[in-house]
Amino acid sequence: MTVAPPAPTLDLSDLRAACTGTVAGPGDPRYDELRAPWNASVDQRPAAVVEPAGAQDVSRALLAARAAGLRVAVQGTGHAAQCLGDLSGTLLLRTSALTGVEIDPVARIARANAGALWQDVVPAAAAHGLAPLAGSSPDVGVVGYTLGGGIGYLARRHGLACNHVTAIELVTPDGAVRRADAEHETELFWALRGGSGQFGVVTAVEFRLEPVAELYAGAMFWPWEQSAEVLETWRALTADAPDGLTSMARLLQLPPFPEVPEPLRGRAWVNVQLAFLGDEPAGSQLVAGLRALRPTLDVVGPMPIEGLLRLHGDPEGPTPGLTDHALLDVLPGEALDALLSVAGPGTGSPLVNVELRHLGGALGRRTEDAGALATLDAAYALHTVGIPAGPEAAGAIMERSAALRAALAPYSSERRYLNFAGGPVASRDAFSPADEDRLSRLRAAADPDGLMHCGYRAA
Ligand SMILES: Cc1cc2nc3c(=O)[nH]c(=O)nc-3n(C[C@H](O)[C@H](O)[C@H](O)COP(=O)(O)OP(=O)(O)OC[C@H]3O[C@@H](n4cnc5c(N)ncnc54)[C@H](O)[C@@H]3O)c2cc1C
């Protein structure tokens, strides 16, 4: 009879002695704080958490996890914790202590360490009249957002944030510290831009900033009984919008929380948000049709770049959320009817946000130097959010999101976008077959033991 050798375990005191940053296991003082993700509906319980103080700590943690037979997951903030699933048997690396942002206004390049948030980059770049391709939320992590793609208010003009990246510093699963850019580690550089956390732990990212001379942007709100006419008018606006206009339409049922400003608090709205890279006369001409619908609140006008940081009104700090999404190839009037019949006024929908983002423009154009997620091949993205008050509410949210996806299935593509996913995404659903093939070969070479655990499941 052969006796199985004892399973290796992670020796936390050894790891603690080797690392400058914090190492916390269950029962340790900082374990609960460090394991708690931004998405408070996820109760993740990793085998241990390391908060690295630098690349050397990351390297030591990776090697220790491998020796102990653990997987490694990385989080900046935990905004996408719902994509990771069970973390038992996993060493979690929280990069929150790796803060720091540098702006080079002459080269128009920003460098963000792995713990940086968009609220650290946007004002620093805006001071020089420059803008990153940030998303809608100030406290989303720059690295997690960018590695997954990244669509923000400048997306139709400038494309996915991952394709503005010029260099990435990381520690690969073998513990080596590397720098990937257009001249070095070129396959890795390609794979990381869209491939998210599959290829190692990123410690810093560098990316191009865009000059913004004029910005006409903001939001309009109407009572949600006007949803049908507002959605239809927005749809008409998107039908022949210039690339400089990125917009979204949302059905909002805002909770009565004190952080929701008056007069929006506790009421249901139909809302359009937009950013136009152009002057006021051209911008106001574009929104004339929407204005004719006499919004209750109209805060669209010339705006400084920093204004985009909190335009979406996303909650800051830990918040429970169940999300879902679909990518739509087309949005005919019947699709809006279908959406409203499932999630519009009078349907009893528990979803606090049902959002349609207009894609296309630069998001659909492949450039020579793009990464693994070269384009987002869809005309619109549907993104839904529910805030679960308990298990019953969570079930109702999931059911309604699924019903909405089913109602929009005739207009949807099979493709998935990791950043908007409500759970793990099969890699083959996010990339073209040729790109997935290239990614899986790189994955096998870079991480043969499957050490890295992220939101993508290998196809
Ligand atoms: C309120 C809100 C608003 C959002 N708005 C937008 C938006 O406008 N546009 C958009 O495209 N997305 C948006 N998202 C989605 C968001 O971009 C993703 O959830 C993204 O993954 C968050 O990155 P993070 O680092 O904050 O989250 P985390 O959960 O910490 O990280 C997400 C994943 O990124 C990878 N990762 C993070 N850090 C590292 C690292 N250092 N090295 C290697 N891998 C790493 C890991 O695989 C990790 O699982 C939003 C999400 C929320 C909750």
The ligand as a MOL file (V3000), in Angstrom:
LIG
                    3D

  0  0  0     0  0            999 V3000
M  V30 BEGIN CTAB
M  V30 COUNTS 53 58 0 0 0
M  V30 BEGIN ATOM
M  V30 1 C -18.9840 50.5600 -9.6450 0
M  V30 2 C -18.2470 49.9810 -10.8260 0
M  V30 3 C -18.0400 50.7440 -11.9620 0
M  V30 4 C -17.3670 50.2280 -13.0720 0
M  V30 5 N -17.2070 50.9690 -14.2060 0
M  V30 6 C -16.5670 50.4380 -15.2890 0
M  V30 7 C -16.4160 51.1680 -16.4880 0
M  V30 8 O -16.8580 52.3100 -16.6070 0
M  V30 9 N -15.7980 50.5610 -17.5350 0
M  V30 10 C -15.2580 49.3020 -17.4410 0
M  V30 11 O -14.6660 48.8260 -18.4080 0
M  V30 12 N -15.3780 48.5930 -16.2880 0
M  V30 13 C -16.0350 49.1280 -15.2440 0
M  V30 14 N -16.1800 48.3900 -14.1040 0
M  V30 15 C -15.6210 47.0470 -14.0420 0
M  V30 16 C -14.1820 47.0960 -13.5370 0
M  V30 17 O -13.3520 47.6660 -14.5190 0
M  V30 18 C -13.7220 45.6700 -13.2380 0
M  V30 19 O -14.4940 45.1650 -12.1770 0
M  V30 20 C -12.2310 45.6360 -12.8950 0
M  V30 21 O -11.8040 44.3000 -12.9290 0
M  V30 22 C -11.9770 46.2380 -11.5560 0
M  V30 23 O -10.6010 46.2920 -11.2920 0
M  V30 24 P -10.1250 46.3890 -9.7810 0
M  V30 25 O -8.6710 46.2390 -9.7590 0
M  V30 26 O -10.7540 47.5750 -9.1430 0
M  V30 27 O -10.8530 45.0980 -9.1730 0
M  V30 28 P -10.2410 43.7550 -8.5900 0
M  V30 29 O -11.4180 42.9060 -8.2490 0
M  V30 30 O -9.2910 44.0490 -7.5130 0
M  V30 31 O -9.4410 43.1350 -9.7990 0
M  V30 32 C -10.1240 42.5370 -10.8660 0
M  V30 33 C -9.2240 41.5310 -11.5380 0
M  V30 34 O -8.1850 42.2140 -12.1860 0
M  V30 35 C -6.9840 41.4460 -12.1110 0
M  V30 36 N -6.0010 42.2420 -11.4030 0
M  V30 37 C -6.1920 43.2870 -10.5690 0
M  V30 38 N -5.0190 43.7650 -10.1600 0
M  V30 39 C -4.0620 43.0000 -10.7290 0
M  V30 40 C -2.6540 42.9860 -10.6980 0
M  V30 41 N -1.9470 43.8650 -9.9790 0
M  V30 42 N -2.0020 42.0520 -11.4210 0
M  V30 43 C -2.6450 41.1460 -12.1640 0
M  V30 44 N -4.0020 41.1130 -12.2310 0
M  V30 45 C -4.6860 42.0340 -11.5260 0
M  V30 46 C -7.3020 40.1900 -11.3390 0
M  V30 47 O -7.5410 39.1440 -12.2520 0
M  V30 48 C -8.5530 40.5560 -10.6030 0
M  V30 49 O -9.3810 39.4290 -10.3490 0
M  V30 50 C -16.8610 48.9010 -13.0060 0
M  V30 51 C -17.0850 48.1190 -11.8530 0
M  V30 52 C -17.7740 48.6410 -10.7840 0
M  V30 53 C -18.0290 47.7680 -9.5830 0
M  V30 END ATOM
M  V30 BEGIN BOND
M  V30 1 1 1 2
M  V30 2 1 2 3
M  V30 3 2 2 52
M  V30 4 2 3 4
M  V30 5 1 4 5
M  V30 6 1 4 50
M  V30 7 2 5 6
M  V30 8 1 6 7
M  V30 9 1 6 13
M  V30 10 2 7 8
M  V30 11 1 7 9
M  V30 12 1 9 10
M  V30 13 2 10 11
M  V30 14 1 10 12
M  V30 15 2 12 13
M  V30 16 1 13 14
M  V30 17 1 14 15
M  V30 18 1 14 50
M  V30 19 1 15 16
M  V30 20 1 16 17
M  V30 21 1 16 18
M  V30 22 1 18 19
M  V30 23 1 18 20
M  V30 24 1 20 21
M  V30 25 1 20 22
M  V30 26 1 22 23
M  V30 27 1 23 24
M  V30 28 2 24 25
M  V30 29 1 24 26
M  V30 30 1 24 27
M  V30 31 1 27 28
M  V30 32 2 28 29
M  V30 33 1 28 30
M  V30 34 1 28 31
M  V30 35 1 31 32
M  V30 36 1 32 33
M  V30 37 1 33 34
M  V30 38 1 33 48
M  V30 39 1 34 35
M  V30 40 1 35 36
M  V30 41 1 35 46
M  V30 42 1 36 37
M  V30 43 1 36 45
M  V30 44 2 37 38
M  V30 45 1 38 39
M  V30 46 1 39 40
M  V30 47 2 39 45
M  V30 48 1 40 41
M  V30 49 2 40 42
M  V30 50 1 42 43
M  V30 51 2 43 44
M  V30 52 1 44 45
M  V30 53 1 46 47
M  V30 54 1 46 48
M  V30 55 1 48 49
M  V30 56 2 50 51
M  V30 57 1 51 52
M  V30 58 1 52 53
M  V30 END BOND
M  V30 END CTAB
M  END
